[in-house]
Amino acid sequence: MSAATVVWLAATFTFLVQCLMPGDRAQIIINMASGNVGEAPPAELAAVNAKYGFDQPLVLQYAKYLWGILHGDLGLSYQQHRPVIDIIAEQIGPTVILAITALIAAWVIAVLTTVLAAGRDNMWSTLLSGIQVFLATVPPYWLATILLVVFAVQLRIFPVIGGNSLIGLVLPTIALALELSGFLGQVVRSEFTRVLEQPFVISARARGMGELGVRFRHVLRHAALPGITLSGWAIGKLLSGAILIEAVFARQGLGGVLVAATSSRDVPVVSGAILISAGLFAVTSMLVDLTYRIVDPRIKMT
């Protein structure tokens, strides 16, 4: 599925959510502005409908919505009365940094544990494999709570409120990375064990190359491909997971924006966040394809 198709489907979904959500959109906007929950006068409802174009046919609304997206317009926030793109742009930076840092950390953990333990028939290999399976099943928000209580509240090594400092990034990154490292480790480990038996690996050993050199220079390059494929999916998972982690550690980011928008039914902000996430997923998928060619030039782009 192409990147453009992914974004178009996400845009269509968000448009339908805005149109089919329970309640009258004009009434919701008026209630947010006034703080009242009563029914607004028809003239006031008509004015809001005209301002936002809710009184136009759905086909025309849909066309204008797509046209706006193509020009970077995600609509206006019902609550803040500001462009959604500005609200998201102000807060998405810390979330993206957290997601990317967690992805890098997950890869480092997965690669080290795989290179050191895969294909070895000993207690440590079995133990690391079991840890990977366990980590893959641990909810990040549960792990984040444990890390917060132990290392921030009790040991006081890290701040309780993460903020945007470098040290405040450590625990949220670990909470996200450990689960993903379990998934990546299992995928890479399986392929790594298979590649260890390939003729070119046996030839490298016969030429006198050390075991770690064989594993890092020859085996890992081929075994990493399934994990690279998984990374495209992982970015979407990390972005959604980062929102929960930010709430646990009281970090600035998209998490707080979405929590506030969801509780106040500020649909344009929620829809805008979905669209941005879809766009990031599409970009990541293209980067994954490029990485394939770097890791293994024999793979042709289609």
N, C-alpha and C positions, 0 to 999 in steps of 0.2 A: 504494500500500500504506500503510495507516494506521500511525501510530507504535506503537499497541498491538500490531498484528500483528508488526511488526519485533521488538519486545521479546519477545513470546511465542515467536516462532520461535527467537530467540537463546537463550531459557530452555530450550526443548525440546532444542535442539542441545547445550547444556552439560550437561543432565541425561543425555542419551544418551552423551555422552563419558565422564561419570563412571561410568556403568553398564557400558559396553562396553569400557573400557580393559583392556589385558592385565593379568593378575594379580588377586589377591584384594584388595579394598580394605582389609579388616580387617588382612590380613597386611602391607600397605604401611604402614598407620598404626603397627602394632606395631614394625615394623623401624625406622621413623623415630624412634620414642620410645626404643628400646633401643640403636639403632646396630648391631644384628646383622642378618644376612641369612638366618639359618636359619628353619626352619618353626616357628611358634608352636604351643603346645599347643592342642588343640581347645577347652578351657574358656576360654582367654584369647581365642581368636578369637570364641567365642560371646558373650563379654562385650562386645567391641568392636562386633560386629554389632548387639547389642541396644542399645548406647548410641547408635549413629548411625542405627539403624533399617534397616540393610542386610538384616535377616532378614524384613522385611515384603514383601508383594507389590509388584511394580514400579508397578502402577497407584496404590497407596496412597503409595508413595514419591514418585511424580511429583506427585500432588495436594498432598502436604505441601511439596514443593519449591516449587511455584507459590504456595502459600499463604504460605510463608516469604518469597518474593520480594515479594509484595504488601505485606508488613509490614516490608520492609527487612532481612530475614534472608537472607544469602547463604551461610550455613553456617559451619562452623568450619574453620580451617586445620589440616591434618594435621600440619604441622611446628611451628607456633607455638602451637597450641591456643587460638587467639583468634578472635573473630568476623572473618570475611573483610571485612565492610563497614568495620570499624575499621582493618584493615591497609591497605585501598585508600584510605580517607579520609585517612590520614596521608601518603600519598605521591602522590596524584593531582593535588594542587594545582600543583606545578611542571610537571607534564606538560601540564595544560590551559593553563597560562599560556604555555608554549612553543608549543603548537599554535595558540592564538589569536594570539599575537604574530607567528608565521610567516605565518598567513593574512592578517593586516593588511599585513605587509611585502610579501607576494606581490601583493596587490591594488595597493599603491602603485607597485610596480615595473611591473606590467602596465598600469596606467592611464597612467602617465607615458610609457612607451615607445610605447603605442598612440596616445595623443593627439598625440605629437610626430611619429610616423613613419607612421601608417596613412594610406593614400590619397595618399601622396607618391611620385612616381616619381623617386627619386634613390638615390645610393649608400648613404646613411645608413639609409634605409628598408629597403633590401635587406639591409644588414648586421644591423640590429636584428631583422628577421624570421628571419634565419639563426641569430642568437644565441638567440632564443626557441625555435626547434626544437631546438637543441643542449641548452639547459637542460632541456627537457621530457624528454630521454632520459638525463640524468645521474643515476645513483643517488645519493640524498642522503648515504648513509654513505660513499661514495667521495669526494664533495665535502667532507664533514665532515672526513675524514682529511687531505685536501689543505689545507684551511683551518687545521686544527690544526697541521700541520707548518710551514706558511709563517708564519702570523700569531702563533702561540703559541710554538712551539719556536724558530724561527729569528729572527723579527723581535721577539718578546717584547712585542707590543702588547697581547695578551690573555692571560689566565691559561691555563695548560695544563689545570688542573682547573677546570671551569666553576663549580661551586658554585651557589649561588642568588642571587648578586649580579647587579646590573643589567649590569655589564660582562661578566660570565660568560654572559649570555643572548645576547650579540651574535652570536658565531660559530654556535652552534646554530640561532639564528633564520635566519641567512643560509643555512645549509646546507639547511634545510627550505624556505625561501621561494623560493629561486632555481628549483628544479625546478617548483614549483607555479606560479610566475610565468610559466614557459614555456607551461604548459597554458592558464592563464587568458589570457595574451597572445594566443595563437593563436585562441582562441574569440572573445574580444572584438574582436580585430583584424578578423576576417572579417566580423562583424556591423557593425562600425564603418565599414568600407569601403562596405558596402551602404547604410547609413543616410546616408552623405555625399551620395548621389545622390538622396535623397528631396526632394520639392517644398518641404517646410517648411524644409529646410536652405538651399535656394537662395533662398527668400524672406527668410530671416534675413540672408543675405549681401547681398541687394538692399537691405535696410533700413540697411545700413552697419555692421553688427556685424563686429567683427574676427574673424579666422580662429580664434584661440585661444578667443574667447568662443563662437563657434559650436560648436566642438568640445567644449568643457567643458559649456556650458549646454544644448545641444540634442542633439548627436549622442551623447555619452557616456551620457546618461540612458537612451536606447533600446538602445544597443549593449551596455550592462552586463548586460542581462537573462540572456543565455546564460551569462555568467560567474557570476552569482548562483546559477543552477541548479547549476553545477559546484561551487559552494562547499559545498553540502550533502554531496556525495561527498568533497570535499577534507578536511572535518573528520575523517572516518573515516580517510582516508589519512594525515593529519597526526598523528593520535594513534598510529597504528601506526609511522609513521616516527619520531616523537619518542622512542619506546622505544629504537630503535636509536641515535639521535643521543645520547641520554642515556648510553648505554654508551660511546660514543666519547669524549665529553667528561667522563665520570665525574660526571654531574649527579645530584642527588637527584631521585627521581621514580618513576613506575610501572615504568620500565624495569628497574631493579635488582630490584624485587619480583618481576617476571615471570621474569627470568633465574633467580633463586634458586628460585622455585616450579617452574619447568619442569625444572630440573636435579634437584630433589628429588621430582618427581612429586606436588607439592602441588596436586592437581587443583582443589579448591574455590577456591583463590586465582586460578588461571588462568581458571576458569569465571566467577568473579566479575568479573574484569577484562573478559572478553568481554561479559558482561551490561551492565556500566557503559558500555562503548564503544557497545553497541547503543542504550542509553538516551540517550547524548549525541548519537548520530546521529539518533535520532528527534526529540529536542528541536531539533537544528539544522535538520532538515527543516521543522519548524513555523516556525522563525524565518525560514527562506528564503521560505516562503509569505507571511509578514507583510512581509518586505522587498520582495517583488514589488509588494504593494499600495502601499507607500510610494514606490517608484521610479516605478511606473506605476499610478495609481488606476483606470485603465480595466479592469485585470485583476480579475476577480471570483473570490473564494475559492469552492472547491467542496468 
